[in-house]
Amino acid sequence: MEISYTSAFVRMLKSLPDDLIEEALEKIEQFRDPANHDRLKVHKLGGRLKGRYGFSINYRIRVVFGYTESSPKEAVLHAIGDHDVYGR
């Protein structure tokens, strides 16, 4: 799977502690393989984030992403953080 990042995602990622950045990068690499999506708890989001999806980095940290219109094999990562990321 192809993955791209918004500038907001990159800023949020850089603001995390170094150990969480490393863990996040490992999980994002795992996310490239759809066979890992169940383990990462990929799920559709609702409410104002309808049309977007999320997955878990760990118990506390989540990633919000969407698939591109041109291909469901291309994902754009929009946000990373604790559960408050769903309210952004």
C-alpha positions as CSV (number, residue, x, y, z in Angstrom):
1,M,0.0,0.0,0.0
2,E,1.2,3.5,-0.8
3,I,1.1,6.0,2.1
4,S,1.4,9.7,2.1
5,Y,1.3,12.2,5.0
6,T,-0.3,15.6,5.5
7,S,1.9,18.4,6.9
8,A,-0.3,18.4,10.0
9,F,0.4,14.6,10.5
10,V,4.1,15.2,10.2
11,R,4.0,18.1,12.8
12,M,1.9,15.9,15.2
13,L,4.3,13.0,14.8
14,K,7.4,15.1,15.4
15,S,5.8,16.4,18.7
16,L,5.6,12.9,20.1
17,P,8.4,11.5,22.4
18,D,11.2,9.7,20.5
19,D,10.1,6.3,21.8
20,L,6.5,6.8,20.5
21,I,7.8,8.1,17.1
22,E,9.8,4.9,16.7
23,E,6.8,2.8,17.7
24,A,4.5,4.8,15.3
25,L,6.9,4.4,12.4
26,E,7.0,0.6,13.0
27,K,3.2,0.4,13.0
28,I,2.9,2.6,9.9
29,E,5.2,0.2,8.2
30,Q,3.0,-2.7,9.3
31,F,-0.1,-0.8,8.0
32,R,1.3,-1.1,4.5
33,D,0.3,-4.7,4.5
34,P,-3.5,-5.2,4.6
35,A,-2.9,-8.5,6.3
36,N,-2.0,-6.5,9.5
37,H,-5.1,-4.4,9.5
38,D,-7.0,-6.6,12.0
39,R,-4.0,-6.5,14.4
40,L,-3.8,-2.7,14.1
41,K,-7.6,-2.5,14.7
42,V,-8.3,-0.5,11.5
43,H,-11.8,0.8,11.7
44,K,-14.2,3.3,10.1
45,L,-14.8,6.5,12.0
46,G,-18.2,8.2,12.3
47,G,-19.6,11.6,13.1
48,R,-17.6,14.5,11.7
49,L,-14.9,12.0,10.7
50,K,-17.2,9.9,8.6
51,G,-15.4,8.7,5.5
52,R,-12.1,8.5,7.5
53,Y,-10.5,5.5,9.3
54,G,-8.4,5.0,12.3
55,F,-5.8,2.5,13.6
56,S,-4.0,1.9,16.8
57,I,-0.3,2.6,17.5
58,N,-0.7,1.4,21.1
59,Y,-3.3,1.5,23.8
60,R,-3.3,5.3,23.8
61,I,-2.1,6.6,20.4
62,R,-4.3,6.5,17.2
63,V,-3.8,7.5,13.6
64,V,-6.6,9.0,11.5
65,F,-6.3,8.3,7.7
66,G,-8.3,8.2,4.6
67,Y,-8.0,6.4,1.3
68,T,-7.5,8.4,-1.9
69,E,-10.3,8.6,-4.4
70,S,-8.1,7.2,-7.1
71,S,-7.3,4.0,-5.3
72,P,-8.2,2.2,-2.1
73,K,-4.5,1.0,-2.1
74,E,-3.3,4.6,-1.4
75,A,-3.8,6.0,2.1
76,V,-3.2,9.5,3.4
77,L,-2.4,9.9,7.1
78,H,-4.1,12.9,8.5
79,A,-3.5,13.0,12.3
80,I,-1.8,11.1,15.1
81,G,-2.3,11.4,18.9
82,D,-4.4,10.2,21.8
83,H,-8.2,9.8,21.5
84,D,-8.5,13.6,21.3
85,V,-7.2,13.2,17.7
86,Y,-10.8,12.1,16.8
87,G,-12.1,15.5,17.8
88,R,-9.7,17.4,15.5
